[in-house]
Amino acid sequence: MTKIFSNQIKRSKDKTKASSTNLEDKANEKSKPMIIIGLIVSLSSIFLLLFTIKNKFG
């Protein structure tokens, strides 16, 4: 007995794999700048905190 829809099932699986890898690539592209911006904000807030402590108590 031949499977009539077997090739369509394989195609739909391939499409979902391709779209998931495409989403992962887009997420990686967006996450790198967000990590850099977050690092800059964190370092600047630590610097401002230390500067404030030095001026107030030092």
Secondary structure, DSSP 4 states (H G I P E B T S, - for coil): ---SSHHHHHHHHHHHHHHHHHHHHHHHHHHHHHHHHHHHHHHHHHHHHHHHHHHHH-
